[in-house]
Amino acid sequence: MEIGNWAHPLMTDYCNLFLDTLKSVVAKPAMLHEPNFSGNEWVYVKECIDTGWVSTAGKFVERFEQDLATFTHAKHTIATSNGTAALHACLELAGVRRDDEVILPTLTFVATANAVAYIGAVPHFADSEEKTLGLDANKLKLHLEAVAEINDNTCINTNTGRPIRAVICVHTYGHPVDIDPLIEVCRAWKLILIEDAAESLGSTYKGQHTGNFGRLAAFSFNGNKTITTGGGGAILTNDSDLARQAKHLTTTAKTQHSWEFNHDRIGYNYRMPNINAALGVAQLEQLPEFLNNKRRLANRYRSAFDGVKGMQSFQEPEFAHSNYWLNVILLEPDNENQLEPILKITNDAGYMTRPTWTLMHRLPMYETCPKMDLGCAQSIQQRLINLPSSSQLAVQ
């Protein structure tokens, strides 16, 4: 159906109803997610500029790492230049190597698959469940029983002959995946669990902050995240040896010496600059307020949209407490043909709504990768709408 010049009257009415419902919560046109700089950001950044400590050395980097560890209750955090760099480093530190396979959901941002490709490993795509929007552990278990075997304490894909080395779970839009059954699957199949927690700062699973369940976890502080450092990310781990290696690996693997430049492995220039960390420190100071406002906004969306026939707002599962990074509306399957018209009418009105990402197995560079049946993820893609979710929208 052509959108714009002509649309069926009933479809137009439904799209207008969606837009009116959105306007009842957010009175003015809004971006999808904007940063909120209302604290000490300028004071701390100005200190970096005034003192000249703007690069990766400086007190705010260590302070940001300490504050982040305190907030998440992780033993160790290592600040990085961005979330993709953090995830890339996590994979290398976990022992993933070229031609290994790494299981990850097809429903994710492209950085998850790209980090696997940076290693030279092969993404192996898994389905999601609608209850969490994250990886479906039960379906993964059945898939592994069909295509894998344990040989010499290693999970082998019997179709490709390659080792399956790790699983990356994604806390999609900030909603924690159901991680306990996933841990059991990884334990049974000798797989390393890594959390892509890029979107989930402030989210907990059964009272424990995301990022504390896998061997390593990666967070993102891009400009559109719950807090931002401009560009930035972090590695979280509760393993002290891995933390030491992570800091070394992301600091070009330079050995300590007062003046000599010696490096003992191939490393990466992945450390977060001090000026970015200064932003992060100020943002972390305001994080509880941001989270309260985002929850208030999510509740308003739920009250408004759950009264509209044929759709519902996505709510955190009973075992989770979500940061509601991006609010989600799921159309009922019978209404999936409304997705594109709704996106057009809302964006034309100045409200930045978005569909979910193109599924990874449909991207040209990943279309030949191994995969299971992906029916649920494909259904979600056809029905999901992200709504404006900035924390400041709750106080309009």
The 8 nearest C-alpha neighbors of each residue, nearest first, counted from 0:
[[1, 2, 6, 5, 7, 336, 340, 3],
 [2, 0, 5, 3, 6, 4, 340, 7],
 [1, 3, 5, 4, 6, 0, 340, 339],
 [2, 4, 5, 1, 6, 343, 340, 344],
 [5, 3, 2, 1, 6, 0, 7, 340],
 [6, 4, 3, 2, 1, 7, 0, 8],
 [5, 7, 2, 8, 11, 10, 1, 3],
 [6, 8, 10, 9, 11, 5, 12, 0],
 [9, 7, 11, 10, 12, 6, 13, 5],
 [10, 8, 12, 11, 7, 13, 6, 14],
 [9, 11, 13, 7, 8, 12, 14, 6],
 [10, 12, 8, 14, 9, 13, 15, 7],
 [13, 11, 9, 15, 10, 14, 8, 16],
 [12, 14, 16, 10, 15, 11, 9, 17],
 [15, 13, 17, 11, 341, 16, 12, 10],
 [14, 16, 18, 12, 17, 13, 19, 11],
 [15, 17, 13, 19, 14, 18, 20, 12],
 [18, 16, 14, 20, 15, 19, 21, 13],
 [17, 19, 15, 21, 20, 16, 345, 22],
 [20, 18, 22, 16, 21, 17, 15, 23],
 [21, 19, 23, 17, 18, 22, 16, 303],
 [20, 22, 18, 23, 19, 24, 25, 17],
 [23, 21, 25, 19, 26, 24, 20, 18],
 [22, 24, 20, 21, 25, 26, 19, 303],
 [23, 25, 22, 21, 26, 299, 300, 20],
 [26, 24, 22, 27, 23, 21, 392, 28],
 [25, 27, 22, 24, 23, 28, 395, 21],
 [26, 28, 25, 29, 22, 350, 349, 395],
 [29, 27, 349, 350, 26, 348, 30, 25],
 [30, 28, 350, 351, 387, 27, 349, 31],
 [29, 31, 351, 32, 387, 350, 33, 28],
 [30, 32, 387, 351, 388, 352, 386, 29],
 [33, 31, 389, 223, 388, 30, 387, 34],
 [32, 34, 389, 223, 35, 30, 31, 222],
 [35, 33, 222, 223, 36, 227, 32, 226],
 [34, 36, 37, 33, 391, 390, 389, 226],
 [37, 35, 38, 34, 40, 282, 39, 281],
 [38, 36, 35, 39, 40, 285, 282, 281],
 [37, 39, 40, 36, 281, 285, 282, 284],
 [38, 40, 281, 42, 41, 43, 37, 282],
 [39, 41, 281, 278, 43, 42, 38, 44],
 [40, 42, 44, 43, 39, 45, 38, 278],
 [43, 41, 39, 45, 40, 44, 46, 38],
 [42, 44, 46, 277, 45, 40, 41, 39],
 [45, 43, 41, 47, 46, 277, 42, 274],
 [46, 44, 48, 42, 47, 43, 41, 49],
 [45, 47, 49, 43, 44, 48, 50, 42],
 [48, 46, 52, 44, 45, 50, 53, 49],
 [47, 49, 45, 51, 46, 50, 53, 44],
 [48, 50, 46, 47, 51, 45, 52, 44],
 [51, 49, 47, 48, 52, 46, 53, 45],
 [50, 52, 48, 49, 47, 53, 46, 54],
 [53, 51, 47, 50, 57, 54, 273, 48],
 [52, 54, 274, 273, 47, 51, 272, 48],
 [55, 53, 272, 273, 56, 52, 274, 57],
 [54, 56, 272, 273, 271, 270, 57, 53],
 [57, 55, 54, 273, 52, 272, 58, 60],
 [58, 56, 273, 52, 59, 60, 55, 54],
 [57, 59, 60, 61, 62, 56, 273, 52],
 [58, 60, 62, 277, 276, 61, 273, 57],
 [61, 59, 276, 63, 273, 62, 58, 57],
 [60, 62, 64, 63, 59, 58, 65, 57],
 [63, 61, 59, 65, 64, 60, 66, 58],
 [62, 64, 66, 60, 280, 61, 65, 59],
 [65, 63, 61, 67, 62, 76, 66, 68],
 [64, 66, 62, 68, 67, 63, 69, 61],
 [67, 65, 69, 63, 68, 64, 62, 70],
 [66, 68, 70, 64, 69, 65, 63, 71],
 [69, 67, 73, 65, 71, 66, 72, 70],
 [68, 70, 66, 72, 67, 71, 65, 73],
 [69, 71, 67, 68, 72, 66, 73, 201],
 [70, 72, 68, 73, 208, 69, 67, 209],
 [73, 71, 69, 68, 70, 74, 208, 211],
 [72, 74, 68, 71, 75, 237, 211, 236],
 [73, 75, 237, 68, 72, 236, 76, 238],
 [74, 76, 236, 73, 235, 237, 68, 242],
 [77, 75, 235, 64, 234, 68, 233, 78],
 [76, 78, 234, 233, 64, 246, 79, 235],
 [77, 79, 233, 271, 232, 270, 64, 76],
 [80, 78, 270, 271, 232, 233, 269, 81],
 [79, 81, 271, 231, 269, 270, 232, 230],
 [231, 82, 80, 232, 84, 79, 230, 83],
 [81, 83, 232, 219, 85, 84, 218, 231],
 [84, 82, 86, 85, 81, 110, 87, 114],
 [83, 85, 87, 82, 81, 86, 88, 269],
 [84, 86, 82, 88, 83, 217, 234, 87],
 [87, 85, 89, 83, 217, 88, 84, 114],
 [88, 86, 114, 84, 90, 89, 85, 83],
 [87, 89, 91, 85, 86, 90, 92, 84],
 [90, 88, 86, 92, 87, 91, 215, 93],
 [91, 89, 93, 87, 88, 92, 95, 86],
 [90, 92, 88, 94, 93, 95, 89, 87],
 [91, 93, 89, 94, 90, 88, 241, 245],
 [94, 92, 90, 91, 95, 89, 191, 214],
 [93, 95, 91, 92, 96, 90, 164, 89],
 [96, 94, 91, 90, 93, 164, 99, 97],
 [97, 95, 99, 120, 94, 118, 98, 119],
 [96, 98, 119, 120, 99, 118, 95, 121],
 [99, 97, 120, 121, 119, 96, 100, 161],
 [98, 100, 120, 162, 97, 96, 163, 161],
 [99, 101, 163, 121, 120, 122, 164, 162],
 [100, 102, 165, 122, 123, 166, 164, 163],
 [103, 101, 123, 166, 124, 122, 167, 165],
 [102, 104, 167, 124, 125, 166, 168, 123],
 [105, 103, 125, 106, 124, 134, 126, 107],
 [104, 106, 359, 124, 358, 107, 125, 360],
 [107, 105, 104, 358, 376, 359, 127, 356],
 [108, 106, 105, 104, 109, 356, 111, 358],
 [107, 109, 110, 356, 111, 106, 112, 359],
 [108, 110, 111, 112, 113, 107, 359, 356],
 [111, 109, 113, 112, 108, 83, 114, 107],
 [112, 110, 109, 114, 113, 108, 107, 115],
 [111, 113, 115, 114, 110, 109, 122, 116],
 [112, 114, 110, 116, 115, 111, 109, 117],
 [115, 113, 87, 117, 116, 112, 111, 110],
 [114, 116, 112, 113, 117, 118, 120, 122],
 [115, 117, 113, 119, 118, 114, 120, 121],
 [118, 116, 114, 119, 115, 113, 87, 120],
 [119, 117, 116, 120, 115, 97, 96, 114],
 [118, 120, 97, 116, 117, 98, 121, 115],
 [121, 119, 98, 97, 99, 118, 116, 115],
 [120, 122, 100, 98, 99, 101, 116, 123],
 [123, 121, 101, 100, 102, 124, 112, 368],
 [124, 122, 102, 369, 370, 101, 368, 100],
 [123, 125, 370, 105, 103, 104, 102, 122],
 [126, 124, 104, 371, 103, 105, 370, 102],
 [125, 127, 373, 104, 376, 134, 135, 375],
 [128, 126, 134, 135, 133, 376, 132, 375],
 [129, 127, 135, 132, 130, 133, 131, 134],
 [128, 130, 132, 131, 127, 375, 379, 133],
 [129, 131, 128, 132, 316, 133, 315, 313],
 [130, 132, 133, 129, 176, 128, 174, 316],
 [133, 131, 129, 128, 127, 171, 130, 134],
 [134, 132, 127, 176, 131, 171, 128, 169],
 [133, 135, 127, 104, 126, 136, 168, 128],
 [134, 136, 127, 128, 138, 137, 126, 139],
 [137, 135, 181, 139, 138, 180, 134, 140],
 [138, 136, 140, 139, 135, 141, 180, 181],
 [137, 139, 141, 140, 135, 136, 142, 126],
 [138, 140, 142, 136, 137, 141, 143, 135],
 [141, 139, 137, 143, 138, 142, 184, 136],
 [142, 140, 144, 138, 139, 143, 145, 137],
 [141, 143, 139, 145, 144, 140, 138, 146],
 [144, 142, 147, 146, 145, 140, 141, 139],
 [143, 145, 141, 142, 146, 147, 140, 148],
 [144, 146, 142, 143, 147, 141, 148, 140],
 [147, 145, 143, 157, 156, 144, 142, 158],
 [148, 146, 156, 143, 157, 155, 144, 145],
 [147, 149, 155, 154, 150, 157, 156, 146],
 [148, 150, 154, 153, 152, 155, 151, 188],
 [151, 149, 153, 152, 148, 154, 155, 162],
 [150, 152, 153, 149, 154, 155, 148, 189],
 [151, 153, 150, 149, 189, 154, 188, 155],
 [154, 152, 150, 149, 151, 155, 189, 162],
 [153, 155, 149, 163, 162, 148, 188, 189],
 [156, 154, 162, 147, 148, 163, 161, 157],
 [155, 157, 147, 160, 158, 161, 159, 146],
 [156, 158, 160, 147, 159, 146, 155, 148],
 [159, 157, 156, 160, 146, 147, 161, 155],
 [160, 158, 161, 156, 157, 155, 369, 162],
 [159, 161, 157, 156, 158, 155, 162, 147],
 [162, 160, 159, 156, 155, 99, 163, 100],
 [161, 163, 155, 99, 154, 164, 100, 156],
 [164, 162, 100, 154, 155, 99, 101, 165],
 [163, 165, 190, 162, 101, 100, 99, 95],
 [166, 164, 191, 190, 101, 192, 163, 102],
 [165, 167, 102, 192, 101, 103, 191, 193],
 [168, 166, 193, 103, 194, 192, 102, 195],
 [167, 169, 194, 195, 134, 103, 166, 193],
 [170, 168, 195, 171, 133, 196, 194, 167],
 [171, 169, 175, 174, 173, 176, 196, 199],
 [170, 172, 173, 169, 174, 133, 132, 198],
 [173, 171, 325, 324, 174, 198, 170, 323],
 [172, 174, 199, 198, 171, 324, 170, 323],
 [175, 173, 321, 170, 171, 172, 315, 176],
 [176, 174, 170, 204, 319, 173, 177, 202],
 [175, 177, 133, 170, 178, 131, 174, 134],
 [178, 176, 179, 175, 180, 131, 181, 133],
 [177, 179, 181, 176, 180, 182, 175, 212],
 [178, 180, 182, 181, 177, 183, 212, 136],
 [181, 179, 183, 182, 178, 136, 184, 177],
 [180, 182, 178, 136, 184, 183, 179, 185],
 [183, 181, 185, 179, 180, 184, 186, 178],
 [182, 184, 180, 186, 181, 185, 187, 179],
 [185, 183, 181, 187, 186, 182, 140, 188],
 [186, 184, 190, 182, 188, 183, 187, 189],
 [185, 187, 183, 189, 184, 188, 182, 190],
 [188, 186, 184, 185, 189, 183, 190, 182],
 [187, 189, 185, 190, 186, 154, 184, 149],
 [190, 188, 186, 185, 187, 154, 153, 152],
 [189, 191, 185, 165, 164, 188, 192, 186],
 [192, 190, 165, 166, 164, 185, 193, 189],
 [191, 193, 213, 166, 165, 214, 167, 190],
 [194, 192, 167, 213, 215, 216, 214, 166],
 [195, 193, 216, 168, 196, 167, 213, 210],
 [194, 196, 169, 217, 197, 168, 216, 167],
 [195, 197, 218, 199, 194, 217, 198, 170],
 [198, 196, 218, 219, 195, 199, 217, 82],
 [197, 199, 173, 196, 172, 200, 324, 224],
 [200, 198, 173, 196, 202, 197, 201, 170],
 [199, 201, 202, 198, 322, 225, 196, 173],
 [200, 202, 322, 199, 203, 321, 208, 290],
 [203, 201, 321, 322, 199, 320, 200, 208],
 [202, 204, 208, 207, 320, 209, 206, 319],
 [203, 205, 319, 207, 206, 318, 175, 208],
 [206, 204, 318, 207, 319, 203, 320, 208],
 [205, 207, 204, 203, 208, 319, 320, 318],
 [208, 206, 203, 204, 205, 209, 211, 71],
 [209, 207, 203, 71, 202, 204, 210, 211],
 [210, 208, 203, 211, 202, 204, 207, 196],
 [209, 211, 216, 212, 194, 196, 235, 208],
 [210, 212, 209, 213, 73, 208, 236, 237],
 [213, 211, 210, 214, 209, 194, 178, 215],
 [214, 212, 192, 193, 215, 194, 211, 216],
 [213, 215, 193, 192, 236, 212, 191, 216],
 [216, 214, 236, 213, 193, 235, 89, 194],
 [215, 217, 194, 210, 235, 193, 234, 195],
 [216, 218, 234, 86, 195, 85, 196, 233],
 [217, 219, 197, 196, 233, 232, 82, 234],
 [220, 218, 232, 82, 197, 221, 231, 81],
 [221, 219, 227, 231, 232, 228, 224, 226],
 [220, 222, 230, 227, 223, 224, 229, 219],
 [221, 223, 229, 227, 224, 34, 220, 230],
 [224, 222, 32, 221, 33, 34, 225, 227],
 [223, 225, 226, 221, 220, 222, 227, 198],
 [226, 224, 324, 227, 223, 200, 289, 220],
 [227, 225, 224, 282, 220, 286, 283, 228],
 [226, 228, 220, 222, 229, 221, 224, 279],
 [227, 229, 279, 275, 278, 230, 220, 231],
 [230, 228, 222, 227, 221, 275, 231, 220],
 [231, 229, 221, 228, 81, 220, 80, 222],
 [81, 230, 232, 80, 220, 228, 79, 221],
 [231, 233, 81, 82, 219, 79, 218, 220],
 [232, 234, 78, 218, 79, 77, 85, 217],
 [233, 235, 217, 77, 85, 76, 216, 78],
 [236, 234, 76, 216, 215, 75, 217, 210],
 [237, 235, 215, 238, 75, 242, 214, 216],
 [236, 238, 74, 75, 73, 239, 211, 235],
 [239, 237, 241, 236, 240, 242, 214, 74],
 [240, 238, 242, 241, 237, 243, 75, 236],
 [239, 241, 243, 242, 238, 244, 245, 237],
 [242, 240, 244, 238, 243, 239, 245, 92],
 [243, 241, 245, 239, 240, 244, 75, 238],
 [244, 242, 240, 241, 246, 245, 239, 247],
 [243, 245, 241, 247, 242, 246, 248, 240],
 [246, 244, 242, 248, 247, 243, 241, 249],
 [245, 247, 249, 243, 244, 248, 77, 250],
 [248, 246, 252, 244, 250, 245, 249, 243],
 [247, 249, 252, 266, 245, 250, 246, 251],
 [248, 250, 269, 267, 246, 247, 251, 268],
 [249, 251, 247, 252, 268, 248, 270, 267],
 [250, 252, 266, 267, 268, 253, 249, 248],
 [253, 251, 266, 248, 247, 262, 250, 264],
 [254, 252, 262, 251, 261, 250, 255, 260],
 [253, 255, 262, 261, 252, 256, 263, 260],
 [254, 256, 253, 257, 261, 259, 260, 258],
 [257, 255, 258, 259, 254, 260, 261, 253],
 [256, 258, 259, 255, 260, 254, 261, 253],
 [257, 259, 256, 260, 255, 261, 254, 253],
 [260, 258, 256, 261, 257, 255, 254, 253],
 [261, 259, 258, 262, 253, 254, 256, 255],
 [260, 262, 253, 254, 259, 263, 255, 256],
 [263, 261, 253, 252, 254, 264, 260, 251],
 [262, 264, 252, 261, 253, 254, 265, 266],
 [265, 263, 262, 252, 266, 248, 251, 253],
 [264, 266, 252, 267, 251, 263, 262, 248],
 [267, 265, 251, 252, 248, 264, 249, 250],
 [268, 266, 251, 249, 269, 248, 250, 265],
 [267, 269, 251, 250, 249, 270, 266, 80],
 [268, 270, 249, 80, 79, 267, 84, 250],
 [271, 269, 79, 80, 249, 268, 250, 55],
 [270, 272, 80, 79, 78, 55, 231, 273],
 [273, 271, 55, 54, 275, 274, 53, 276],
 [272, 274, 276, 53, 54, 55, 60, 57],
 [273, 275, 53, 277, 276, 272, 44, 47],
 [276, 274, 228, 278, 277, 273, 272, 229],
 [275, 277, 279, 273, 60, 278, 59, 274],
 [278, 276, 274, 280, 59, 279, 275, 43],
 [279, 277, 228, 40, 275, 276, 281, 280],
 [278, 280, 276, 228, 282, 277, 281, 283],
 [279, 281, 283, 63, 277, 282, 278, 276],
 [282, 280, 39, 40, 284, 278, 279, 283],
 [281, 283, 279, 285, 284, 280, 226, 278],
 [284, 282, 286, 280, 285, 281, 279, 226],
 [283, 285, 281, 282, 286, 280, 287, 38],
 [286, 284, 283, 282, 288, 287, 289, 281],
 [285, 287, 283, 289, 288, 284, 290, 282],
 [288, 286, 290, 289, 285, 291, 284, 283],
 [287, 289, 291, 286, 290, 285, 292, 390],
 [290, 288, 286, 292, 390, 287, 291, 293],
 [291, 289, 293, 287, 292, 288, 322, 286],
 [292, 290, 288, 294, 293, 289, 295, 287],
 [291, 293, 295, 289, 390, 290, 294, 393],
 [292, 294, 390, 296, 290, 295, 291, 297],
 [295, 293, 297, 291, 296, 292, 290, 298],
 [294, 296, 292, 298, 293, 297, 291, 393],
 [295, 297, 393, 293, 299, 294, 298, 292],
 [298, 296, 294, 300, 299, 295, 293, 301],
 [299, 297, 301, 295, 296, 300, 302, 294],
 [300, 298, 296, 302, 301, 297, 303, 295],
 [299, 301, 297, 303, 298, 302, 304, 296],
 [300, 302, 298, 299, 303, 304, 312, 305],
 [303, 301, 299, 300, 305, 304, 298, 306],
 [302, 304, 300, 301, 305, 306, 299, 20],
 [305, 303, 306, 307, 301, 300, 302, 311],
 [304, 306, 311, 307, 301, 303, 302, 312],
 [305, 307, 304, 303, 308, 302, 311, 301],
 [308, 306, 304, 305, 310, 309, 311, 303],
 [307, 309, 310, 306, 305, 311, 304, 331],
 [308, 310, 331, 330, 307, 334, 311, 333],
 [311, 309, 330, 331, 329, 308, 307, 328],
 [312, 310, 305, 329, 328, 304, 313, 330],
 [311, 313, 328, 301, 327, 329, 304, 314],
 [312, 314, 327, 328, 311, 329, 315, 326],
 [315, 313, 312, 316, 301, 327, 297, 174],
 [314, 316, 321, 319, 174, 320, 317, 313],
 [317, 315, 319, 318, 314, 131, 130, 320],
 [316, 318, 319, 315, 320, 205, 314, 204],
 [319, 317, 205, 316, 204, 320, 177, 315],
 [320, 318, 204, 316, 317, 203, 205, 315],
 [319, 321, 203, 202, 315, 204, 322, 318],
 [322, 320, 202, 174, 323, 315, 173, 319],
 [321, 323, 202, 201, 324, 173, 290, 199],
 [324, 322, 321, 325, 173, 326, 293, 294],
 [323, 325, 173, 322, 172, 225, 198, 326],
 [326, 324, 172, 323, 388, 385, 327, 386],
 [325, 327, 386, 385, 323, 388, 297, 324],
 [326, 328, 385, 313, 384, 312, 386, 325],
 [327, 329, 312, 384, 311, 383, 313, 385],
 [330, 328, 383, 382, 311, 310, 312, 331],
 [329, 331, 310, 382, 334, 309, 335, 332],
 [330, 332, 309, 310, 334, 333, 329, 335],
 [333, 331, 334, 335, 330, 382, 378, 381],
 [332, 334, 331, 335, 336, 309, 330, 337],
 [335, 333, 332, 331, 336, 337, 330, 309],
 [334, 336, 382, 337, 332, 338, 333, 381],
 [337, 335, 334, 338, 339, 333, 340, 381],
 [336, 338, 335, 340, 334, 339, 341, 10],
 [339, 337, 341, 336, 335, 340, 342, 382],
 [338, 340, 342, 341, 337, 343, 336, 2],
 [339, 341, 343, 342, 337, 338, 344, 2],
 [342, 340, 14, 344, 338, 343, 339, 337],
 [341, 343, 339, 340, 345, 344, 346, 352],
 [342, 344, 340, 346, 341, 345, 347, 339],
 [343, 345, 347, 341, 346, 342, 340, 348],
 [346, 344, 348, 350, 347, 342, 343, 18],
 [345, 347, 350, 349, 351, 348, 343, 344],
 [348, 346, 344, 345, 349, 343, 350, 342],
 [347, 349, 345, 346, 350, 344, 28, 18],
 [350, 348, 28, 346, 347, 351, 29, 345],
 [351, 349, 28, 346, 29, 345, 348, 352],
 [352, 350, 30, 31, 346, 349, 29, 387],
 [353, 351, 386, 385, 350, 342, 346, 31],
 [352, 354, 385, 384, 355, 351, 342, 386],
 [355, 353, 384, 383, 385, 356, 352, 380],
 [354, 356, 380, 383, 353, 357, 384, 385],
 [357, 355, 358, 108, 354, 107, 106, 380],
 [356, 358, 359, 355, 361, 362, 380, 106],
 [359, 357, 105, 106, 361, 360, 356, 107],
 [358, 360, 105, 361, 362, 357, 365, 109],
 [359, 361, 366, 365, 362, 358, 105, 124],
 [362, 360, 359, 366, 358, 363, 357, 365],
 [361, 363, 359, 365, 360, 364, 366, 358],
 [364, 362, 366, 365, 361, 360, 367, 359],
 [365, 363, 362, 366, 367, 360, 361, 368],
 [366, 364, 360, 368, 362, 363, 367, 359],
 [365, 367, 360, 363, 361, 368, 362, 364],
 [368, 366, 365, 369, 360, 364, 363, 370],
 [369, 367, 365, 366, 123, 122, 370, 121],
 [370, 368, 123, 124, 367, 371, 122, 121],
 [371, 369, 124, 123, 125, 368, 372, 373],
 [370, 372, 125, 373, 124, 142, 126, 369],
 [371, 373, 374, 370, 126, 125, 375, 142],
 [374, 372, 126, 376, 375, 371, 377, 125],
 [373, 375, 377, 376, 372, 378, 126, 127],
 [374, 376, 378, 377, 373, 127, 379, 128],
 [377, 375, 379, 378, 127, 373, 374, 126],
 [378, 376, 374, 380, 375, 379, 373, 381],
 [377, 379, 375, 381, 376, 380, 374, 382],
 [380, 378, 376, 382, 381, 377, 383, 375],
 [381, 379, 377, 378, 382, 383, 355, 376],
 [380, 382, 378, 379, 335, 383, 377, 338],
 [383, 381, 330, 335, 379, 329, 380, 338],
 [384, 382, 329, 354, 380, 379, 328, 355],
 [383, 385, 354, 328, 353, 327, 329, 386],
 [386, 384, 327, 353, 352, 326, 354, 325],
 [385, 387, 352, 326, 388, 327, 31, 384],
 [388, 386, 31, 30, 32, 29, 389, 351],
 [387, 389, 32, 325, 31, 386, 326, 390],
 [390, 388, 32, 391, 33, 392, 387, 31],
 [389, 391, 293, 292, 392, 289, 393, 388],
 [390, 392, 393, 389, 394, 395, 35, 292],
 [393, 391, 395, 394, 390, 389, 25, 388],
 [392, 394, 296, 391, 292, 395, 390, 295],
 [393, 395, 392, 391, 292, 390, 296, 295],
 [394, 392, 393, 391, 25, 26, 27, 24]]
